[in-house]
């Protein structure tokens, strides 16, 4: 309706000018009046051209985003099938044929989490502080650290846009921060016999038994080495 009303006013503007002048139509004068609007019309045309260009750029971005969403949905479906079936999981390479199915499924699941972050980042539905918080939570765990240590180089070198490269730098920084703040853990050592529950009493009991055995052996040895006693001759 706005476009229709504006077009009607533009079409009948010469007649409105004639009524305003209150004289017969003087087209020379009207043309001079029309020329005064030349600069305004040029600006309006320029703004219209810029609007069309911006709409085309936004439309291209939306089409690219839709294609990426379709590809990621297909990738997610393939990963889901691999997580559920060991046969499909073995098709992804040597790592997924190992004897640790839990590590394989965890790797795939963390991969889905990172892809979900990337989708929200590109759609601008997640802020950088929020992304840092969730990345710090996931990448501080053992499976998250193992996954990122294996794919960080590939992920960061395969980024095609500046925003995507910025996205991968954020989890990488949180991974480094979590790795530096993690306490150094040495492999647990088995407790000593004296530190085990009941270890002191067991050691004391064994020591007593060994002492009794040693005393018995010494007594028997002394008896064997003692010379036999002479008995009195009753015949005399």
C-alpha positions in Angstrom: 0.0 0.0 0.0 2.8 2.4 0.8 4.4 1.7 -2.6 1.1 2.1 -4.4 0.3 5.5 -2.7 3.9 6.8 -3.3 3.7 5.9 -7.0 0.3 7.6 -7.3 1.6 10.8 -5.7 4.6 10.8 -8.0 2.4 10.4 -11.0 0.1 13.2 -10.1 2.7 15.6 -8.7 2.7 17.8 -11.9 -1.0 18.4 -11.5 -0.5 19.2 -7.8 2.2 21.7 -8.8 -0.2 23.3 -11.3 -2.9 23.7 -8.7 -0.3 25.2 -6.3 0.8 27.7 -8.9 -2.9 28.5 -9.8 -2.1 29.1 -13.4 -2.3 27.1 -16.7 0.3 24.3 -17.0 3.8 25.7 -17.7 5.8 22.7 -18.5 9.0 24.6 -18.8 8.6 25.7 -15.2 7.6 22.2 -14.1 10.7 20.7 -15.7 12.8 23.1 -13.9 11.1 22.1 -10.6 11.7 18.5 -11.5 15.4 19.1 -12.1 15.8 20.3 -8.5 14.9 16.8 -7.4 17.7 15.2 -9.5 20.2 15.0 -6.6 17.6 13.5 -4.3 16.6 10.9 -6.9 20.2 10.0 -7.4 20.7 9.5 -3.7 17.6 7.4 -3.5 18.7 5.3 -6.4 22.1 4.8 -4.8 20.5 3.7 -1.5 18.2 1.3 -3.4 21.3 -0.2 -5.2 23.1 -0.6 -1.8 20.0 -2.3 -0.3 19.8 -4.7 -3.2 23.5 -5.5 -2.9 23.2 -6.1 0.9 20.2 -8.3 0.4 22.1 -10.4 -2.2 25.0 -10.8 0.2 22.7 -11.9 3.1 20.9 -14.3 0.8 24.2 -15.8 -0.3 25.2 -16.2 3.3 21.9 -17.8 4.2 22.3 -20.2 1.3 25.8 -21.1 2.3 24.7 -21.6 5.9 21.9 -23.9 4.8 24.3 -26.0 2.7 26.7 -26.3 5.7 23.8 -27.3 8.0 22.8 -30.0 5.6 26.3 -31.3 5.4 26.8 -31.3 9.1 23.4 -33.0 9.6 24.6 -35.8 7.3 27.9 -36.0 9.1 26.1 -36.2 12.4 23.9 -39.0 11.2 27.0 -41.0 10.0 28.7 -40.4 13.4 25.5 -41.6 15.2 25.4 -44.8 13.2 29.1 -45.4 13.9 28.6 -44.8 17.6 25.9 -47.4 17.7 27.4 -50.1 15.5 31.0 -51.3 15.9 31.1 -52.4 12.2 30.3 -48.9 11.0 32.8 -47.5 13.5 35.6 -49.6 12.1 35.0 -48.0 8.7 36.4 -44.7 10.0 40.0 -45.8 10.4 42.5 -47.7 12.4 41.8 -45.8 15.6 38.2 -47.0 15.6 39.3 -50.7 15.4 41.1 -50.7 18.7 40.0 -52.7 21.8 38.7 -49.7 23.6 35.1 -49.0 22.4 34.4 -46.5 25.1 37.3 -44.2 24.0 36.1 -44.5 20.4 32.5 -43.4 21.3 33.8 -40.7 23.5 36.0 -39.3 20.6 33.0 -39.3 18.3 30.7 -37.6 20.9 33.2 -34.8 21.7 33.5 -34.3 17.9 29.7 -33.8 17.8 29.9 -31.3 20.7 32.6 -29.2 18.9 30.6 -29.2 15.7 27.6 -28.0 17.6 29.6 -25.2 19.1 30.8 -24.2 15.6 27.3 -24.1 14.3 26.1 -21.9 17.1 29.2 -19.6 16.6 28.5 -19.2 12.9 24.9 -18.4 13.5 25.9 -15.9 16.2 23.7 -17.7 18.8 26.5 -18.1 21.3 28.8 -15.4 22.7 32.5 -15.7 23.3 32.3 -15.8 27.1 29.7 -18.6 26.9 31.8 -20.5 24.4 34.8 -20.2 26.7 32.9 -21.5 29.7 31.5 -24.6 27.9 34.9 -25.3 26.3 36.7 -25.1 29.6 34.2 -27.6 31.1 34.5 -30.1 28.3 38.2 -29.8 27.5 39.2 -30.1 31.2 38.0 -33.7 31.2 40.2 -36.6 30.1 38.2 -37.4 26.9 38.0 -33.8 25.9 41.7 -33.2 26.3 42.5 -36.4 24.5 40.2 -35.4 21.6 41.6 -31.9 21.2 45.2 -33.0 21.4 44.6 -35.3 18.5 42.5 -32.9 16.2 43.7 -29.4 17.2 46.2 -29.1 14.4 43.8 -30.3 11.7 41.0 -28.2 12.9 43.0 -25.0 13.1 44.6 -25.4 9.7 41.4 -26.4 7.9 39.5 -23.2 8.9 38.4 -21.3 5.8 37.2 -18.0 7.2 38.5 -15.5 9.8 35.5 -16.1 12.1 36.0 -19.9 12.0 39.7 -19.4 12.8 38.7 -17.2 15.7 36.3 -20.0 16.9 39.1 -22.6 16.9 41.5 -20.3 18.8 39.0 -20.1 21.7 38.8 -23.8 22.5 42.6 -24.1 21.9 43.3 -21.4 24.5 40.9 -23.1 27.0 42.6 -26.4 26.3 46.0 -24.9 27.0 44.8 -23.3 30.2 43.2 -26.5 31.5 46.4 -28.5 30.6 48.6 -26.0 32.5 46.4 -25.8 35.5 46.0 -29.6 35.8 48.1 -31.0 38.7 50.9 -33.4 37.8 49.7 -36.8 38.8 52.1 -39.7 39.3 50.9 -43.2 38.8 49.6 -44.7 42.1 51.9 -47.0 44.0 50.7 -50.0 45.8 50.6 -49.5 49.6 53.3 -51.0 51.7 52.6 -54.0 53.9 52.8 -51.9 57.0 50.3 -49.3 55.5 47.7 -51.8 54.4 44.7 -52.4 56.7 45.8 -54.9 59.4 49.4 -54.8 58.0 51.0 -54.2 61.4 49.2 -57.0 63.2 50.0 -59.4 60.3 53.7 -58.5 60.5 53.7 -58.9 64.2 52.0 -62.3 64.0 54.4 -63.6 61.4 57.4 -62.4 63.5 56.1 -64.3 66.6 55.6 -67.5 64.6 59.2 -67.2 63.2 60.6 -66.6 66.7 58.9 -69.7 68.1 60.1 -71.8 65.2 63.7 -70.5 65.7 63.6 -71.3 69.4 62.3 -74.8 68.7 65.0 -75.5 66.2 67.7 -74.3 68.5 66.4 -76.5 71.4 66.4 -79.6 69.3 69.9 -78.8 68.0 71.3 -78.4 71.5 69.7 -81.7 72.6 71.3 -83.6 69.7 74.8 -82.1 70.5 74.6 -82.9 74.4 76.6 -86.1 75.3 74.5 -88.9 76.8 74.4 -89.3 80.6 76.1 -92.4 82.1 73.7 -94.6 84.1 75.1 -96.3 87.4 76.1 -100.0 87.1 73.6 -101.9 89.1 75.5 -105.2 88.8 78.0 -104.2 91.4 
